[in-house]
Amino acid sequence: MVENPDILATIAKRKSQRPKLVIGFAAETENIAARMLKAKLAKKGCDWMLANDVSPQSGVMGGDRNMITLVRASGMETWPPQSKEEVAFRLVALFRRHSVERSS
């Protein structure tokens, strides 16, 4: 067996041609603690980490609802349970706001 390369870390740690915003996605099955997610954010080198609680007690796995925690260097926010479509709309709004802030 050979370990797969860490594509997220490779892209995030590029010295040139790095995307302006690198977001990691994680399906978490254990306690989503801020320190654990911040450590993962730093280890991977990404700008944001979006964790979805897929533990058995969340009832998310195989369903249409998500329990999202967004971690950025500026802090962490836990979103209320929502549909995948609602998560997508919220992410697009965050991307848009982030792009506007960076271009100002």
Residue pairs with C-beta under 8 A, 6 or more apart in sequence:
6 44
8 22
8 24
8 44
8 46
9 43
9 44
9 45
11 18
11 19
11 22
12 18
12 22
12 24
12 44
12 45
12 46
12 47
13 45
20 102
21 47
21 48
21 95
21 98
22 45
22 46
22 47
22 48
23 46
23 47
23 48
23 49
23 50
24 40
24 41
24 44
24 46
24 48
24 49
24 50
25 49
25 50
25 51
25 52
26 37
26 40
26 49
26 50
26 51
26 52
27 51
27 52
27 54
28 51
28 52
28 53
28 54
28 55
28 69
29 53
29 54
29 55
29 56
30 55
32 51
32 53
32 69
32 78
34 71
34 76
37 49
37 51
37 69
37 71
37 76
38 71
38 76
40 49
40 71
41 48
41 49
41 71
41 72
41 73
47 72
47 73
48 70
48 71
48 72
49 70
49 71
49 72
50 68
50 69
50 70
50 71
50 91
51 68
51 69
51 70
51 71
52 60
52 66
52 67
52 68
53 60
53 67
53 68
53 69
54 60
54 61
58 67
59 65
60 66
60 67
60 81
64 83
64 84
65 81
65 82
65 83
65 84
66 79
66 81
66 82
66 83
66 84
66 87
67 78
67 79
67 81
68 78
68 79
68 82
68 87
69 76
69 77
69 78
69 79
70 76
70 77
70 78
70 79
70 94
79 87
79 90
82 90
